[in-house]
Amino acid sequence: MLFIKFSYYTSTIFHMRLKSIDGAWDFYNNWRKENSFSPALKKNVKITRKGWNHIFNKNRNETDKYRRLKLLPYAKELIELSTTIQNIKQSDEITFIAIEHVFNLETNYKVRVILESKNNSDYTFLSVMDKKI
């Protein structure tokens, strides 16, 4: 299992900022301007509106949307600190990459970040999710 020391940045104080969608959008929009370098891919990962829209998919309930918004800072640090890829799936011209890490939030949660690449071009953040283990 991958062990990463995560910064104070992903602490409870940040989650207090994410009480509103506006706070989450501010975080995401700033992240979009910076992008993230992935040591696992040895490439930059673009943060685009597509990831935000994926979180707000009309088929998701409000609890799921809020939970994913709270995971955004974990997704950023996971992309920037992880050195391993857990899963790769090919679908026609699209490659999906999964990066995971187990966090001790209230209990142990596995956080998974999904990145995509079309025609082996740049990688783009697509989604973040968690699973209680």
C-alpha positions as CSV (number, residue, x, y, z in Angstrom):
1,M,0.0,0.0,0.0
2,L,1.1,3.5,-0.8
3,F,2.1,5.7,2.2
4,I,2.0,9.4,1.6
5,K,2.4,12.1,4.2
6,F,-0.4,14.6,3.4
7,S,-0.1,18.2,4.5
8,Y,-2.2,20.2,6.8
9,Y,-3.8,21.5,3.6
10,T,-6.3,18.6,3.7
11,S,-7.2,19.1,7.3
12,T,-10.5,19.9,8.9
13,I,-10.0,23.6,8.5
14,F,-10.2,23.2,4.7
15,H,-13.4,21.2,5.0
16,M,-14.9,24.1,6.9
17,R,-14.4,26.2,3.7
18,L,-16.1,23.6,1.6
19,K,-19.4,24.0,3.4
20,S,-20.6,25.9,0.4
21,I,-20.5,25.1,-3.3
22,D,-18.9,28.5,-3.8
23,G,-16.0,27.5,-1.5
24,A,-15.5,24.3,-3.5
25,W,-15.7,26.2,-6.8
26,D,-13.0,28.6,-5.5
27,F,-10.7,25.7,-4.7
28,Y,-11.4,23.9,-8.0
29,N,-11.0,27.1,-10.1
30,N,-7.7,27.9,-8.5
31,W,-6.6,24.3,-9.1
32,R,-7.6,24.6,-12.7
33,K,-5.2,27.6,-13.1
34,E,-2.4,25.6,-11.5
35,N,-3.0,22.1,-12.8
36,S,-1.0,19.3,-11.1
37,F,2.1,17.3,-11.9
38,S,1.7,13.6,-11.4
39,P,4.9,11.7,-10.4
40,A,3.0,8.4,-11.2
41,L,2.4,9.5,-14.8
42,K,5.4,11.8,-15.1
43,K,3.1,14.3,-16.8
44,N,1.0,17.3,-16.0
45,V,-2.7,16.6,-15.3
46,K,-5.1,19.2,-16.6
47,I,-7.9,20.3,-14.4
48,T,-10.9,21.2,-16.6
49,R,-14.5,22.0,-16.3
50,K,-15.2,18.4,-17.3
51,G,-14.2,17.1,-13.9
52,W,-16.5,19.7,-12.2
53,N,-19.4,18.8,-14.5
54,H,-18.8,15.1,-13.8
55,I,-19.2,15.7,-10.0
56,F,-22.4,17.5,-10.7
57,N,-23.8,14.9,-13.0
58,K,-27.6,15.2,-12.9
59,N,-28.0,11.5,-11.9
60,R,-26.1,12.1,-8.6
61,N,-27.9,12.8,-5.4
62,E,-26.9,15.9,-3.3
63,T,-25.2,13.8,-0.7
64,D,-22.9,12.2,-3.3
65,K,-22.1,15.6,-4.9
66,Y,-21.2,17.1,-1.5
67,R,-19.1,14.1,-0.5
68,R,-17.1,14.4,-3.8
69,L,-16.6,18.1,-3.3
70,K,-15.1,17.4,0.2
71,L,-12.7,15.0,-1.5
72,L,-11.3,17.5,-3.9
73,P,-8.3,18.5,-1.8
74,Y,-7.5,14.8,-1.3
75,A,-7.7,14.3,-5.1
76,K,-5.2,17.2,-5.7
77,E,-2.7,15.9,-3.2
78,L,-3.1,12.3,-4.4
79,I,-2.4,13.3,-7.9
80,E,0.6,15.4,-6.9
81,L,2.2,12.9,-4.4
82,S,1.3,9.4,-5.6
83,T,4.0,7.5,-7.4
84,T,2.0,4.5,-8.4
85,I,-1.0,3.7,-10.7
86,Q,-3.6,1.2,-9.4
87,N,-5.6,0.6,-12.5
88,I,-5.6,1.3,-16.3
89,K,-8.6,0.7,-18.6
90,Q,-8.7,1.2,-22.3
91,S,-12.0,2.1,-24.1
92,D,-11.6,2.7,-27.8
93,E,-9.5,5.9,-27.9
94,I,-9.7,6.8,-24.2
95,T,-7.4,5.6,-21.4
96,F,-8.7,5.7,-17.8
97,I,-6.2,5.8,-15.0
98,A,-7.0,5.2,-11.3
99,I,-4.8,6.4,-8.4
100,E,-5.8,5.4,-4.9
101,H,-4.9,5.9,-1.3
102,V,-6.3,4.9,2.1
103,F,-7.0,7.8,4.4
104,N,-8.0,7.7,8.0
105,L,-10.8,10.3,7.9
106,E,-13.5,9.4,10.4
107,T,-12.8,5.8,9.6
108,N,-10.6,4.3,6.9
109,Y,-11.6,5.4,3.4
110,K,-10.1,4.5,0.1
111,V,-10.0,7.6,-2.1
112,R,-9.8,7.0,-5.8
113,V,-9.0,9.6,-8.5
114,I,-9.9,8.9,-12.1
115,L,-7.9,10.5,-14.9
116,E,-8.5,10.2,-18.6
117,S,-6.5,10.6,-21.7
118,K,-7.8,10.7,-25.3
119,N,-5.6,9.3,-28.0
120,N,-2.6,9.2,-25.5
121,S,-2.7,13.0,-25.2
122,D,-2.7,14.9,-22.0
123,Y,-4.3,13.5,-18.9
124,T,-7.3,15.2,-17.4
125,F,-8.9,14.9,-14.0
126,L,-12.3,13.3,-14.4
127,S,-13.6,12.2,-11.0
128,V,-12.9,11.5,-7.3
129,M,-14.7,9.0,-5.1
130,D,-14.4,7.2,-1.8
131,K,-15.2,3.9,-0.3
132,K,-15.4,3.0,3.3
133,I,-13.1,0.0,4.1
